[in-house]
């Protein structure tokens, strides 16, 4: 019998409970791992609340990231053996392949083997954030040396990953955060500039930083009224990549800015990288190389025990985190 986190109705963190259930062996093409650490993501809170792009089927599991040790491999799986140390690229469906469990099963193509010295907590804090940021900045926008990149929700795990990736390719990361409370931490994390959006004029600060060349790439998780000043500061032919919708306010379409500058406004989900084997392979190489040379280093906000999953989700929904939340088993 295995402990599994499930929920039987939508709601706040309190709907999560740890249950005991039997777990079948891995099917053809699957790998089963003994989970040692979980990486928490906002998507999991959305599924729990019933506002995610995927619908729960009760009783529902959840979870997108895990690291651990291979327990068993299914028929037709090559390259993995029991006791291998691995981590998980987020599956397209966390309802079908939930990670919040002591024993979890995933498609073999989403399992990544790496040196044990990486550590389970760090390994569980890699793939969602770096794949999301890589897909937007490198794969889609082709960010390069000297490009000014504006990154909203910069203190999130994805925002911090974007700062590191921008630095790795020689771009200039500009971190946007609501208040100046996290200014020093963001500078320490590699941001070339920090803008406190509730305290400063976003457009004026971006214009001051980017100069006449403008901001070539905006990587935005927020939406809302900031679309106007963000696009006003962009360079001709620039691209705004939208991967979230944190703002409760309506998001205006900045028609004048888009027309006069020939801007590209593009929606993006990390799924488009994960479901494409060629693009995913390139992303894995970039990320693993960055982890190896130290240019990419996950920042862990706080670690909880498996038994504290409700408290971990409460922290996930707060504005206190700076980086990734990890749960250990």
Secondary structure, DSSP 8 states (H G I E B T S, - for coil): -EEEEEBSS--SGGG-EEEEE------TTEEEEEEEEEEE-HHHHHHHHT-SSS---SSB---SEEEEEEEEE-TT--S--TT-EEEE---S-TTTS---BSEEEEEGGGEEE--GGG-HHHHTTSHHHHHHHHIIIIIIT---TT-EEEESSTTBHHHHHHHHHHHHTT-EEEEEESSGGGHHHHHHTT-SEEEETTTS-HHHHHHHHHGGG-EEEEEES--TTHHHHHHHTEEEEEEEEE-----SS-----HHHHHHHT-EEEE--THHHHT-HHHHHHHHHHHHHHHHHTS----EEEEEEGGGHHHHHHHHTSS---BEEEEE-
